[in-house]
Amino acid sequence: MSWLADSYLTAGEVEQAATVTGRALDLSSGVASVRPRERLAPVLRRLGEHQALPAVADVLDRARA
């Protein structure tokens, strides 16, 4: 899902990228491995450029929690 989110960002589909990233965060929350979170880090950084959008701000807040 992180690759899909990254692809959406590259295509300029920021809100869709935020939606997919949020789902990836949900799925990785119960995983003991740090790898999913490490893979999402670059996507979250790129989303940070669009934090004025409510969907992005929500995902960034969830990622900080």
N, CA, C and O atoms as a MOPAC input file, in Angstrom:
PM7 MOZYME 1SCF
protein

 N      0.81400 1    -1.19400 1     0.00000 1
 C      0.00000 1     0.00000 1     0.00000 1
 C      0.86400 1     1.26700 1     0.00000 1
 O      0.46100 1     2.30400 1    -0.52600 1
 N      2.03700 1     1.16700 1     0.58800 1
 C      2.91600 1     2.33800 1     0.60100 1
 C      3.34700 1     2.71700 1    -0.81300 1
 O      3.46800 1     3.89900 1    -1.13500 1
 N      3.57900 1     1.70500 1    -1.65800 1
 C      3.94800 1     1.99700 1    -3.04800 1
 C      2.77100 1     2.62000 1    -3.79300 1
 O      2.95900 1     3.51400 1    -4.61800 1
 N      1.58100 1     2.16000 1    -3.50900 1
 C      0.39500 1     2.73700 1    -4.13800 1
 C      0.23300 1     4.19600 1    -3.72200 1
 O     -0.04000 1     5.05600 1    -4.55900 1
 N      0.39900 1     4.47100 1    -2.44300 1
 C      0.30300 1     5.84900 1    -1.95700 1
 C      1.35500 1     6.73000 1    -2.61700 1
 O      1.07300 1     7.86500 1    -3.00100 1
 N      2.55900 1     6.20600 1    -2.74700 1
 C      3.63500 1     6.94900 1    -3.39000 1
 C      3.29000 1     7.23300 1    -4.85100 1
 O      3.54500 1     8.32700 1    -5.35400 1
 N      2.71500 1     6.25500 1    -5.52000 1
 C      2.30900 1     6.43800 1    -6.92000 1
 C      1.21800 1     7.49600 1    -7.05000 1
 O      1.24500 1     8.31300 1    -7.97100 1
 N      0.26300 1     7.47800 1    -6.12900 1
 C     -0.77500 1     8.50900 1    -6.15100 1
 C     -0.16400 1     9.89800 1    -5.97300 1
 O     -0.56100 1    10.84500 1    -6.65200 1
 N      0.79300 1    10.01700 1    -5.06800 1
 C      1.45000 1    11.31500 1    -4.87600 1
 C      2.15900 1    11.76900 1    -6.14600 1
 O      2.06700 1    12.93300 1    -6.53700 1
 N      2.85400 1    10.86100 1    -6.77000 1
 C      3.56400 1    11.18100 1    -8.00500 1
 C      2.59600 1    11.63900 1    -9.08900 1
 O      2.91700 1    12.51000 1    -9.89700 1
 N      1.41900 1    11.04600 1    -9.09600 1
 C      0.40100 1    11.40400 1   -10.09300 1
 C     -0.37400 1    12.66800 1    -9.71300 1
 O     -1.22000 1    13.12700 1   -10.48000 1
 N     -0.09200 1    13.23300 1    -8.53600 1
 C     -0.78400 1    14.43800 1    -8.11600 1
 C     -2.11200 1    14.18300 1    -7.43300 1
 O     -2.87400 1    15.11900 1    -7.19400 1
 N     -2.39700 1    12.94900 1    -7.12000 1
 C     -3.64300 1    12.57300 1    -6.43700 1
 C     -3.39300 1    12.54200 1    -4.92700 1
 O     -3.32800 1    11.47300 1    -4.32100 1
 N     -3.25500 1    13.71100 1    -4.34100 1
 C     -2.82200 1    13.84000 1    -2.95400 1
 C     -3.84700 1    13.26400 1    -1.97600 1
 O     -3.47700 1    12.53800 1    -1.05300 1
 N     -5.10700 1    13.57500 1    -2.16500 1
 C     -6.11800 1    13.07700 1    -1.23000 1
 C     -6.23300 1    11.55500 1    -1.29000 1
 O     -6.41900 1    10.90200 1    -0.26300 1
 N     -6.12200 1    10.99700 1    -2.48600 1
 C     -6.15100 1     9.53700 1    -2.60600 1
 C     -4.91700 1     8.93400 1    -1.93700 1
 O     -5.00600 1     7.88600 1    -1.29800 1
 N     -3.78300 1     9.58500 1    -2.08100 1
 C     -2.56300 1     9.12500 1    -1.41700 1
 C     -2.73900 1     9.14600 1     0.09300 1
 O     -2.28200 1     8.23700 1     0.78600 1
 N     -3.39400 1    10.17200 1     0.60000 1
 C     -3.64100 1    10.26000 1     2.04200 1
 C     -4.55700 1     9.13400 1     2.50400 1
 O     -4.34000 1     8.55100 1     3.56600 1
 N     -5.56600 1     8.83200 1     1.72100 1
 C     -6.49700 1     7.75400 1     2.06700 1
 C     -5.77300 1     6.41400 1     2.13700 1
 O     -5.94600 1     5.65800 1     3.09200 1
 N     -4.97300 1     6.12900 1     1.13900 1
 C     -4.24000 1     4.85800 1     1.10800 1
 C     -3.20800 1     4.80400 1     2.23000 1
 O     -3.01300 1     3.75600 1     2.84500 1
 N     -2.55300 1     5.92000 1     2.49900 1
 C     -1.57900 1     5.96400 1     3.58900 1
 C     -2.26300 1     5.71300 1     4.92900 1
 O     -1.72400 1     5.00600 1     5.78100 1
 N     -3.43100 1     6.28300 1     5.11400 1
 C     -4.18500 1     6.04500 1     6.34500 1
 C     -4.52500 1     4.57900 1     6.51700 1
 O     -4.43800 1     4.04100 1     7.62100 1
 N     -4.90600 1     3.94000 1     5.44000 1
 C     -5.21100 1     2.50400 1     5.49800 1
 C     -3.95200 1     1.70100 1     5.81500 1
 O     -4.00400 1     0.74700 1     6.59200 1
 N     -2.83800 1     2.07500 1     5.22800 1
 C     -1.56900 1     1.39600 1     5.51400 1
 C     -1.17800 1     1.57200 1     6.97900 1
 O     -0.66300 1     0.64500 1     7.60400 1
 N     -1.42300 1     2.76100 1     7.52100 1
 C     -1.15300 1     2.98400 1     8.94100 1
 C     -2.02300 1     2.08300 1     9.80600 1
 O     -1.55000 1     1.50500 1    10.78500 1
 N     -3.29100 1     1.96500 1     9.44200 1
 C     -4.19800 1     1.08700 1    10.18700 1
 C     -3.70100 1    -0.35400 1    10.17600 1
 O     -3.67500 1    -1.01900 1    11.21200 1
 N     -3.31200 1    -0.82200 1     9.01500 1
 C     -2.87000 1    -2.20900 1     8.87800 1
 C     -1.54500 1    -2.47100 1     9.58700 1
 O     -1.32400 1    -3.57200 1    10.09100 1
 N     -0.67600 1    -1.48800 1     9.63300 1
 C      0.63700 1    -1.69300 1    10.24400 1
 C      0.64900 1    -1.45600 1    11.75100 1
 O      1.65300 1    -1.72600 1    12.41100 1
 N     -0.43800 1    -0.96000 1    12.29400 1
 C     -0.43700 1    -0.62100 1    13.72000 1
 C     -0.25100 1    -1.83300 1    14.62500 1
 O      0.31600 1    -1.69500 1    15.70900 1
 N     -0.70300 1    -3.00000 1    14.22400 1
 C     -0.56400 1    -4.17400 1    15.07000 1
 C      0.61200 1    -5.05700 1    14.71400 1
 O      0.72800 1    -6.17100 1    15.22500 1
 N      1.48300 1    -4.58000 1    13.84700 1
 C      2.61300 1    -5.37800 1    13.38600 1
 C      3.83800 1    -5.06700 1    14.24400 1
 O      4.14800 1    -3.90500 1    14.50400 1
 N      4.52100 1    -6.10700 1    14.67200 1
 C      5.69100 1    -5.91800 1    15.53600 1
 C      6.90000 1    -5.36900 1    14.77600 1
 O      7.77200 1    -4.74100 1    15.37700 1
 N      6.95900 1    -5.59600 1    13.48000 1
 C      8.08600 1    -5.14400 1    12.67100 1
 C      8.02600 1    -3.63700 1    12.45000 1
 O      6.94600 1    -3.05800 1    12.33100 1
 N      9.19600 1    -3.01000 1    12.39800 1
 C      9.27500 1    -1.57000 1    12.12700 1
 C      9.30400 1    -1.29100 1    10.62600 1
 O      9.19500 1    -0.13500 1    10.21500 1
 N      9.44600 1    -2.31200 1     9.81400 1
 C      9.58400 1    -2.11800 1     8.36800 1
 C      8.40700 1    -1.39600 1     7.72500 1
 O      8.62800 1    -0.48900 1     6.92200 1
 N      7.16800 1    -1.75700 1     8.04100 1
 C      6.06300 1    -1.02500 1     7.39700 1
 C      6.10900 1     0.47100 1     7.70600 1
 O      5.86300 1     1.30300 1     6.83200 1
 N      6.42100 1     0.79300 1     8.93000 1
 C      6.47900 1     2.19800 1     9.32600 1
 C      7.64000 1     2.91600 1     8.63700 1
 O      7.51800 1     4.07300 1     8.23400 1
 N      8.76200 1     2.21400 1     8.50800 1
 C      9.90600 1     2.79700 1     7.80500 1
 C      9.57900 1     3.04900 1     6.33800 1
 O     10.02700 1     4.04100 1     5.76300 1
 N      8.80900 1     2.16800 1     5.73600 1
 C      8.43200 1     2.32600 1     4.33000 1
 C      7.47000 1     3.49300 1     4.14700 1
 O      7.47400 1     4.14700 1     3.10300 1
 N      6.65300 1     3.75400 1     5.14900 1
 C      5.69500 1     4.85800 1     5.06400 1
 C      6.33700 1     6.22100 1     5.33400 1
 O      5.78400 1     7.25000 1     4.94500 1
 N      7.47600 1     6.23700 1     5.98300 1
 C      8.10800 1     7.50600 1     6.36400 1
 C      8.31400 1     8.45100 1     5.17700 1
 O      7.95700 1     9.62300 1     5.28800 1
 N      8.87500 1     7.99900 1     4.04300 1
 C      9.04200 1     8.93400 1     2.91900 1
 C      7.71100 1     9.44000 1     2.36600 1
 O      7.60600 1    10.59400 1     1.95000 1
 N      6.71200 1     8.58800 1     2.36200 1
 C      5.38600 1     8.99500 1     1.88600 1
 C      4.81400 1    10.05900 1     2.82000 1
 O      4.24300 1    11.04900 1     2.36300 1
 N      4.96600 1     9.85600 1     4.10400 1
 C      4.46700 1    10.83200 1     5.08000 1
 C      5.19900 1    12.17100 1     4.93600 1
 O      4.58800 1    13.23300 1     5.06600 1
 N      6.49700 1    12.11700 1     4.67100 1
 C      7.24900 1    13.36300 1     4.46000 1
 C      6.71700 1    14.10300 1     3.23700 1
 O      6.52600 1    15.31900 1     3.27400 1
 N      6.48200 1    13.37400 1     2.17100 1
 C      5.95200 1    14.00700 1     0.95400 1
 C      4.54900 1    14.55300 1     1.17900 1
 O      4.19300 1    15.61300 1     0.66500 1
 N      3.76100 1    13.82100 1     1.94900 1
 C      2.41700 1    14.31900 1     2.26300 1
 C      2.48600 1    15.61200 1     3.07500 1
 O      1.60000 1    16.45900 1     2.97500 1
 N      3.52700 1    15.75800 1     3.86700 1
 C      3.69400 1    16.95600 1     4.68500 1
 C      3.68300 1    18.23800 1     3.87200 1
 O      3.34600 1    19.30200 1     4.39000 1
 N      4.04900 1    18.14100 1     2.60300 1
 C      4.02300 1    19.31200 1     1.72200 1
 C      2.59600 1    19.77400 1     1.43300 1
 O      2.38000 1    20.87400 1     0.92400 1
 N      1.62800 1    18.92300 1     1.76200 1
 C      0.22200 1    19.20600 1     1.46800 1
 C     -0.62900 1    19.20900 1     2.73700 1
 O     -1.82600 1    18.92700 1     2.69000 1
 N     -0.00900 1    19.52700 1     3.86100 1
 C     -0.70300 1    19.42300 1     5.14400 1
 C     -1.87900 1    20.37600 1     5.30900 1
 O     -2.64400 1    20.24500 1     6.26500 1
 N     -2.03600 1    21.32200 1     4.40900 1
 C     -3.18500 1    22.23300 1     4.46600 1
 C     -4.48300 1    21.52200 1     4.08800 1
 O     -5.56800 1    21.98300 1     4.44400 1
 N     -4.37800 1    20.41200 1     3.37600 1
 C     -5.57300 1    19.63800 1     3.02700 1
 C     -6.04000 1    18.84100 1     4.24200 1
 O     -5.23500 1    18.16900 1     4.88700 1
 N     -7.32600 1    18.90800 1     4.55700 1
 C     -7.82900 1    18.21100 1     5.75200 1
 C     -7.52900 1    16.70900 1     5.77200 1
 O     -7.18300 1    16.17100 1     6.82400 1
 N     -7.65300 1    16.02900 1     4.64500 1
 C     -7.39500 1    14.58800 1     4.60600 1
 C     -5.93800 1    14.28800 1     4.93500 1
 O     -5.63500 1    13.30300 1     5.60900 1
 N     -5.05200 1    15.13100 1     4.46100 1
 C     -3.62400 1    14.95300 1     4.72600 1
 C     -3.31600 1    15.27100 1     6.18700 1
 O     -2.58100 1    14.53200 1     6.84200 1
 N     -3.86700 1    16.35500 1     6.69200 1
 C     -3.63200 1    16.72100 1     8.08900 1
 C     -4.08200 1    15.60700 1     9.02600 1
 O     -3.41700 1    15.32000 1    10.02200 1
 N     -5.21100 1    14.98000 1     8.70800 1
 C     -5.70600 1    13.88000 1     9.53300 1
 C     -4.72800 1    12.70800 1     9.53700 1
 O     -4.43100 1    12.15300 1    10.59400 1
 N     -4.23300 1    12.33500 1     8.37600 1
 C     -3.29900 1    11.20400 1     8.28700 1
 C     -1.99600 1    11.54100 1     9.01300 1
 O     -1.44200 1    10.68900 1     9.70800 1
 N     -1.50900 1    12.74800 1     8.86300 1
 C     -0.27400 1    13.13200 1     9.54700 1
 C     -0.45900 1    13.10900 1    11.06200 1
 O      0.44700 1    12.69300 1    11.78400 1
 N     -1.60500 1    13.54500 1    11.55000 1
 C     -1.89000 1    13.48100 1    12.98400 1
 C     -1.93400 1    12.03500 1    13.46500 1
 O     -1.40300 1    11.71200 1    14.52800 1
 N     -2.56200 1    11.17700 1    12.68800 1
 C     -2.63200 1     9.76100 1    13.06000 1
 C     -1.24700 1     9.13300 1    13.06100 1
 O     -0.96200 1     8.27400 1    13.89600 1
 N     -0.39100 1     9.54100 1    12.15200 1
 C      0.95700 1     8.98700 1    12.07400 1
 C      1.79900 1     9.40000 1    13.27700 1
 O      2.68600 1     8.65700 1    13.69800 1
 N      1.52800 1    10.57000 1    13.82600 1
 C      2.27400 1    11.05100 1    14.99700 1
 C      1.85800 1    10.34200 1    16.28000 1
 O      2.62200 1    10.29300 1    17.24300 1
 N      0.66400 1     9.80100 1    16.29000 1
 C      0.13000 1     9.18200 1    17.51600 1
 C      0.77200 1     7.85400 1    17.81300 1
 O      0.43000 1     7.21300 1    18.80700 1

